[in-house]
Amino acid sequence: MTEQLIQYIEWGAAQAPVWGLLIVFALMTIESSFIPFPSEVVMIPAGFLAARGEMTFGQGGLDASAAVAAGILGSLVGAYINYFLALWLGRPFLHKYGKYFFLSPPTVQRAEEIFLEYGPGTTFVCRLLPAIRQLISIPAGLARMPLGIFTFCTGLGAGIWVIVLTAIGYYFGLKTVDMSYADLVHRGKDILNANLVWIVAGCVVFFALYVYVHKKIMHGRGPVVTVEADDMPSPRG
């Protein structure tokens, strides 16, 4: 699919000064939902165009930050689509009709197995893994994961992914004079694949530390001491 979509990047780049952020938001919403769509063809070119001052504001840092924000917001909206579809429709519907929405029963079942085996933290870590990153929102909805926690984990994982892709594109935008969009996407994917294991490992360590500190804080509190009104010292001493 990546090859077929690359040919449309030039069209998107021509619209970037006016519609760039909206295009990023819309495509990342699609990418994060149940529709197969590679985020590399969205965020890497967005970073590339931002570095060259060819996005909405004409300022590299501001455009890159805005593109990241639009990408994260789109990722959340797409994840909400999967989450609420699973929450409202339920497992029997997805297993029976999911194939019409690019969701085969084995795919849904595998995503659910991963979620049940590793817990809600998978909604964070799996946002960095190709093939499963979009689908992990479905078992979260089936399990009725609290929406606040789901939003935090999904936004954090999607944010890291979006920032990494945008940074790759931004790097090429600063370092290269002439590069085709096909080369941009392919070289960006090569860099990403070469370092993906370290990115995921770092996020796993980060999440483990977060869980550890959270448990220490929650379980390390001493007993709550209540003070009755009669025990309060008199204002007159």
C-alpha positions, 0 to 999 in steps of 0.5 A: 500500500505504501508504494501506491500512496507515495504518488499522492504525496506530491499532491498533498505537499502542494496543498500543505501551505493551506490544508497541511494540518487538516490533511495530517489530522484526517489521514492520521485519523484513518491510520489509527482506525481499522482502515489499513494506512501507513503513518510513514507516508503522512508524518515523515513528509509533514516533518520534511515540509515543515523543515523547509518552511512549506507548511502552514506557518512557514516556520520550521519549529512551529510547523513541526510542532503543529504537525505533531499536535495534529497527528496525535489528535488524529491518532486519538480520534481514530483510536476512539473509533475502534474503542467505541465500536468495540464497546458498543458492538461487542465481540460477537458482532466483530467476529461475525462482521469484522471482515467487512471492516478489514478486521478478520476474526483471527486478527481481532482474537490475536489483538485481544490475546495480547491485551489480556496477557500483558494488560492495559499497558499494551495500549501504550507500547503497541502504539509503536508496533506495526500491524498491531498498533491500530488494532490494540484499541479494539480489545481495550474497548471490549474490556471496557478499559477506563476512557481516561487511562485509555486516552493517556496510554494511547496519546502517549504511545501515539505521541512518541510514534508521531514525534519520531516520524516527524523528526525523521522527516525534519532531519531529511528536510534540513540535510538534503537539497533534493530528494524525491518523496519516494526516497524520503519515505523509504529512507525514513522507514529504513531508519525507523526499522533499524532503531525500532527495537531501541525505541520500543525497549526504551518505552517499555522501560519507561512504562515499567518505571511509571508502574513501579513508581505509581505502585510505590506512591499508592501503596506507600501512603501511611494510614490517614489520621483524622482529627476530631474537632474536640482535639483541635487546640484552642485559638486562645492557647 
